[in-house]
Amino acid sequence: MHKTLLVVCGTSTDVGKTYISGQLLSHFLLNGYIVNSCKPVQTGTTDHTSPDLAEHIQIVQQNLSHLNNREELIAKLKTKVEQVTYTYNLATSPHVGEKLGHTETFTLSKIVQQTISLCLNNQDNQADLLLVELAGGVMSPVNLYQTNLELIFALNQACKSNQINFILVLIADGALGSISHTLSALNLLPQVDYLIYNSSKQNITTNEQKIINQTNFSYLEDLKQFYSNGDLDRNSVLKPVDNTYLIAQKLQNTQLVKFNSLDDLAQIII
């Protein structure tokens, strides 16, 4: 069985990447896999550990706490809070950390090397899957010259070279403006295997927010369905060169998942 590298990125910051990552780890554990996770870049920490990885562990423990075999399952989670390549004190974009005197030079090659090594060299943990949670959104800078997009491309290429199964999960939410962020991410990314629409966020309180949350996911479903039905008229409304047409085409290879609870992840497989 080939190893799997599952990259979790967001349409923007604060869409629930860490929370969904913990749920994904729980989902794979419940389906018999040995899993691991890492955080290449962690901001807002004063030591070389990741609060987000600690949250992964906590979410898994909470999800499995009611099971009789919980200890056996939790033992298959190999996440350690030290599995982070770069850390920054400020909870801000990494390129700001570099400007503020971070002494170590940030390179994509170091992240790719450590991530692939962690995925392949599993003599100690024998993990089937390594979940990689990125920081910020798709176009968030990771240094002065590169963004998460370049990191995703580099990881994808490294997986091909090492015969590792590469899965890309995009997390979106129902906030105002999220449709633009989501379509832009779909347009830029080399592939999106799963688009998880996070409907579990607790800040959806007003009727207006609820309407936006409901209709944004419906828009993505409709766009995908219109293309598959041939309802997008290439010769009139949308030409093949138009971005919306190309995004709708890309959605044909993307599984849309509306997330409210762990059960909603049943359709995600490796």
C-alpha positions in Angstrom: 0.0 0.0 0.0 1.3 3.4 -1.0 1.7 6.1 1.6 -0.8 9.0 1.4 0.0 12.7 1.9 -3.2 14.6 2.6 -2.7 18.4 2.4 -5.3 20.6 4.2 -5.5 24.2 3.0 -8.0 26.9 3.4 -9.7 29.5 1.2 -8.6 32.0 3.9 -7.6 32.1 7.5 -10.0 31.1 10.3 -12.2 28.8 8.2 -11.7 25.8 10.5 -8.6 24.0 9.1 -7.4 22.8 12.5 -10.8 21.7 13.6 -11.6 19.8 10.3 -8.1 18.3 10.4 -8.8 16.8 13.8 -12.1 15.4 12.5 -10.4 13.9 9.4 -7.8 12.2 11.6 -10.7 10.8 13.7 -12.5 9.6 10.6 -9.4 7.7 9.2 -8.7 6.2 12.6 -12.3 4.9 12.8 -11.7 3.3 9.4 -8.7 1.3 10.5 -5.8 3.5 9.4 -2.7 4.5 11.3 -2.4 8.3 10.9 0.0 11.1 11.6 -0.1 14.9 11.2 2.3 17.8 10.9 2.3 21.6 10.6 5.1 22.9 8.4 4.6 26.5 9.6 3.2 27.4 13.0 2.6 31.0 14.0 1.7 32.3 17.5 3.9 30.0 19.5 6.8 30.8 21.8 8.6 27.4 21.5 9.1 24.9 18.7 5.8 23.2 19.2 2.4 23.5 17.5 -0.8 24.4 19.4 -2.7 23.3 16.3 -1.2 19.8 16.4 -2.1 19.7 20.1 -5.6 20.5 19.1 -5.6 17.6 16.6 -4.8 15.2 19.4 -7.4 16.7 21.7 -10.2 16.5 19.0 -9.3 12.8 18.3 -9.4 12.0 22.0 -12.8 13.7 22.4 -14.3 12.0 19.4 -13.2 8.5 20.5 -13.7 8.9 24.2 -17.0 7.0 24.3 -15.6 3.9 22.5 -14.6 0.7 24.3 -11.5 0.4 22.1 -10.6 4.1 22.3 -7.1 3.3 23.7 -6.3 1.0 20.8 -7.5 3.6 18.3 -5.7 6.6 19.9 -2.5 4.6 19.9 -2.7 4.6 16.1 -2.5 8.4 16.1 1.2 9.3 15.8 0.9 13.1 15.9 3.5 14.9 18.0 3.4 18.6 18.8 7.1 19.0 17.8 6.3 18.0 14.1 6.7 21.5 12.8 9.4 22.9 10.6 9.2 26.7 11.2 7.7 28.6 14.2 7.0 32.3 14.7 6.1 34.1 17.9 3.5 36.4 16.3 0.2 35.0 15.1 0.7 36.5 11.7 1.8 35.6 8.2 5.3 33.9 8.2 6.7 36.6 5.9 6.1 39.1 8.6 8.0 37.0 11.0 11.0 37.0 8.7 10.9 40.8 8.6 10.8 41.0 12.4 14.0 39.2 12.9 13.4 35.5 12.5 16.9 34.2 12.2 16.4 31.0 10.2 16.0 31.4 6.5 12.7 30.0 5.2 12.9 27.6 2.3 10.3 25.4 0.6 12.9 22.7 0.0 13.4 22.2 3.8 9.6 21.8 4.3 9.2 19.4 1.4 12.2 17.3 2.5 11.0 17.0 6.1 7.4 16.3 5.1 8.3 13.6 2.6 10.7 12.1 5.1 8.1 12.0 7.8 5.6 10.4 5.4 8.0 7.7 4.1 10.3 6.9 7.1 7.8 5.4 9.4 9.8 2.7 11.0 8.6 4.0 14.4 4.9 4.6 13.7 4.1 2.8 10.4 1.5 5.5 9.5 -0.6 5.0 6.4 -1.4 8.7 6.1 0.3 12.0 6.9 -2.0 15.0 7.2 -0.3 18.3 6.5 -2.1 21.4 7.8 -1.0 24.5 6.1 -1.1 28.0 7.7 -3.6 30.6 6.3 -5.1 30.6 2.9 -4.0 29.3 -0.5 -2.3 32.6 -1.4 -1.0 33.4 2.1 2.8 34.2 1.9 5.1 31.7 3.5 8.1 34.0 2.9 8.8 37.2 1.0 8.6 35.6 -2.4 6.4 32.5 -2.2 3.0 31.5 -1.0 1.2 28.3 0.1 0.4 27.7 -3.6 4.0 27.2 -4.4 4.4 24.9 -1.4 1.4 22.8 -2.6 2.9 22.5 -6.1 6.2 21.4 -4.6 4.7 18.8 -2.3 2.6 17.5 -5.2 5.7 17.1 -7.3 7.6 15.4 -4.5 4.8 12.9 -4.0 4.9 12.0 -7.7 8.6 11.4 -7.5 8.3 9.2 -4.4 5.2 7.3 -5.4 3.1 8.8 -2.6 -0.6 9.3 -3.0 -1.4 13.0 -3.0 -4.8 14.3 -1.8 -5.7 17.9 -1.6 -8.5 19.1 0.8 -9.7 22.6 0.5 -11.6 24.0 3.5 -14.2 26.8 2.9 -16.9 28.3 5.0 -20.1 30.4 4.7 -18.8 33.8 5.6 -19.6 36.8 3.5 -17.2 36.9 0.6 -16.3 33.2 0.8 -17.6 32.4 -2.7 -15.0 34.7 -4.2 -12.3 33.1 -2.0 -13.4 29.6 -2.9 -13.6 30.2 -6.7 -10.3 31.9 -6.7 -8.7 29.0 -4.8 -10.3 26.4 -7.2 -9.0 28.4 -10.2 -5.4 28.4 -8.9 -4.9 25.0 -7.3 -3.6 22.1 -9.4 -6.3 19.8 -8.1 -8.9 19.8 -5.3 -9.9 16.3 -4.4 -12.3 17.3 -1.6 -13.9 20.7 -0.9 -15.1 20.6 2.7 -17.6 23.3 3.4 -17.5 24.0 7.1 -21.0 24.6 8.3 -20.2 23.8 11.9 -18.8 27.3 12.8 -20.4 28.7 15.9 -20.3 32.3 14.7 -23.3 31.8 12.4 -25.9 33.4 14.6 -28.0 35.9 12.6 -30.6 35.0 10.0 -28.5 36.8 7.4 -25.4 34.7 8.2 -27.6 31.5 8.1 -28.9 32.4 4.6 -25.4 33.2 3.3 -24.1 29.9 4.8 -26.9 27.9 3.1 -26.8 29.5 -0.3 -23.0 29.5 -0.7 -22.8 25.8 -0.7 -25.8 25.5 -3.0 -24.1 27.8 -5.4 -21.1 25.4 -5.7 -23.4 22.4 -6.1 -25.4 24.2 -8.8 -22.3 25.2 -10.7 -21.0 21.7 -10.7 -24.4 20.3 -11.7 -24.9 22.8 -14.5 -21.6 21.8 -16.1 -22.3 18.0 -15.8 -25.8 18.5 -17.3 -24.4 20.5 -20.2 -26.4 23.6 -19.1 -23.3 25.9 -19.4 -23.6 27.0 -23.0 -20.1 27.3 -24.3 -21.3 29.3 -27.3 -23.2 32.0 -25.4 -23.1 32.5 -21.7 -19.7 31.0 -20.9 -16.9 30.3 -23.3 -14.4 27.5 -22.6 -11.8 30.1 -22.0 -13.9 31.8 -19.3 -12.7 31.2 -15.7 -16.1 30.3 -14.4 -16.4 27.6 -17.1 -13.0 26.2 -16.3 -13.8 26.2 -12.5 -17.0 24.4 -13.2 -15.1 21.9 -15.2 -12.6 21.4 -12.4 -15.4 20.8 -10.0 -16.3 17.6 -11.8 -13.2 16.0 -10.2 -13.9 17.5 -6.8 -16.1 15.9 -4.1 -18.2 18.5 -2.3 -18.7 17.8 1.4 -20.9 19.9 3.6 -19.6 19.4 7.1 -21.6 19.6 10.3 -20.4 16.5 12.2 -17.9 13.6 12.0 -20.4 11.4 10.1 -20.4 13.8 7.2 -16.8 12.7 6.4 -17.8 9.2 5.5 -17.5 9.9 1.8 -13.8 10.8 2.1 -11.6 7.8 1.3 -7.9 7.2 0.5 
